[in-house]
Amino acid sequence: MTDAPSPTIESKFRLVHIVSRRAEQLIQGARPKIDSKHAKRTRVALEEVNAGVVKWQLNAEVAAAVEGVDELAPDLLPTQG
């Protein structure tokens, strides 16, 4: 397992944010999308994101406000499903 960002995630900061949000979902009872040898929810979330099975999107309000502006840090929302 590599700690490098997924090809669709352009920065490590965004990767950490998405993984932490997915780990929160797993802690709250969401089922893992892959079989993992790891017991820790954070490691399972990292594997899921790197495997490309966790879909995420920018918050619609932030995406509209950020269009063409790089200074804002958009809120990333992993989606269920």
C-alpha positions in Angstrom: 0.0 0.0 0.0 1.4 3.3 -1.0 0.7 6.6 0.7 0.8 8.5 -2.6 -2.5 10.2 -3.6 -4.8 8.4 -5.9 -4.5 9.4 -9.6 -7.8 11.3 -9.3 -6.9 13.1 -6.1 -4.3 15.7 -6.9 -2.9 16.4 -3.4 -2.1 14.6 -0.2 -4.1 17.2 1.8 -7.3 16.3 -0.2 -6.5 12.6 0.2 -6.3 13.0 4.0 -9.5 14.9 4.1 -11.4 12.3 2.0 -10.0 9.4 4.0 -10.9 11.0 7.3 -14.4 11.7 6.2 -14.8 8.1 5.0 -13.3 6.8 8.2 -16.0 8.8 10.1 -18.6 7.0 8.0 -17.1 3.6 8.8 -16.9 4.4 12.5 -20.6 5.4 12.5 -21.6 2.0 11.0 -21.1 2.2 7.2 -20.1 -1.1 5.7 -16.6 -1.3 4.1 -16.7 -1.5 0.3 -13.6 -3.8 0.1 -12.3 -6.7 2.1 -9.2 -5.6 4.1 -6.7 -7.2 6.3 -6.7 -4.1 8.5 -8.9 -3.7 11.5 -8.5 0.1 11.9 -11.2 2.1 10.1 -8.7 4.7 9.0 -6.6 2.1 7.1 -9.7 0.5 5.6 -10.8 4.0 4.4 -7.3 4.7 2.9 -7.5 1.3 1.0 -11.0 2.1 -0.3 -9.9 5.6 -1.5 -6.8 4.3 -3.2 -8.8 1.5 -4.8 -11.1 4.1 -6.3 -14.3 2.7 -4.7 -15.1 5.8 -2.6 -16.8 8.4 -4.7 -16.5 12.0 -3.6 -17.6 15.4 -4.9 -17.2 19.0 -4.1 -20.0 20.6 -2.1 -22.2 22.3 -4.7 -22.2 25.7 -3.1 -18.4 25.6 -2.7 -17.9 24.3 -6.2 -19.9 27.2 -7.6 -18.1 29.8 -5.5 -14.6 28.3 -6.2 -14.9 28.2 -10.0 -11.7 29.8 -11.2 -10.5 30.6 -7.6 -7.7 28.5 -6.1 -7.4 30.3 -2.8 -10.4 28.6 -1.1 -10.3 25.2 0.5 -13.4 23.4 -0.7 -15.2 21.0 1.5 -15.0 17.4 0.1 -17.9 15.1 0.8 -17.5 11.3 0.4 -20.8 10.0 -0.9 -22.6 6.9 0.4 -23.3 4.5 -2.4 
